[in-house]
Amino acid sequence: MLKATTLGRMAFVLVAGTLPVQPALAEQSEEDLAMQLANPVAALISVPFQFNYNQNLGPVDEGEQWQLNVQPVIPFSLTPDWNLISRTIVPLVHQSDIFPGAGSQSGVGDVLQSLFFSPAAPTAGGWIWGVGPA
C-alpha cells in the first residue's frame, strides 16, 4: 500500500520527467508560441492534469476516492512530413472506507497509452488529423 505522500512523489517524478520541453521556447515570440499552442501537432510537450473526487462509495456509502490523472502528450518527429504523438494517462489513486474495515489504499491505476501518426503540417484545406489505436 502506498501513502498519499508517495502518490505526491510519484506525480512529481512523472511531471519532472516531461519538463525539458524546448530550450528555444523562451526565444520565441508570443505570437509564434500562441500559434504552436493552437496547433495540436506542434512540437510542444503538454502535461495536463485532471482531478476527480468521488464520495459516498461502497455498500454503506461512506467511502471516498481521489484520483489525479497525469496526461502527458509528447510529439516525436519521425520524418520531415510525419509525427508520432504519444498520449499517456497515468491515474494516481487514493481511496478510503470503500468497504467497512478495509482502511485506505493508494497506488497507480491502469495506465492507458495511445499513439497517433499525424502529418507534420496541416493539409492544404487547414485540416489536422491523426490515426492510431487508443
C-alpha positions, 0 to 999 in steps of 0.5 A, a space after each residue: 500500500 502506498 501513502 498519499 505522500 508517495 502518490 505526491 512523489 510519484 506525480 512529481 517524478 512523472 511531471 519532472 520527467 516531461 519538463 525539458 520541453 524546448 530550450 528555444 521556447 523562451 526565444 520565441 515570440 508570443 505570437 509564434 508560441 500562441 500559434 504552436 499552442 493552437 496547433 495540436 501537432 506542434 512540437 510542444 510537450 503538454 502535461 495536463 492534469 485532471 482531478 476527480 473526487 468521488 464520495 459516498 462509495 461502497 455498500 454503506 456509502 461512506 467511502 471516498 476516492 481521489 484520483 489525479 490523472 497525469 496526461 502527458 502528450 509528447 510529439 516525436 518527429 519521425 520524418 520531415 512530413 510525419 509525427 508520432 504523438 504519444 498520449 499517456 494517462 497515468 491515474 494516481 489513486 487514493 481511496 478510503 472506507 470503500 468497504 467497512 474495515 478495509 482502511 485506505 489504499 493508494 497506488 497507480 491505476 491502469 495506465 492507458 497509452 495511445 499513439 497517433 501518426 499525424 502529418 507534420 503540417 496541416 493539409 492544404 484545406 487547414 485540416 489536422 488529423 491523426 490515426 492510431 489505436 487508443 
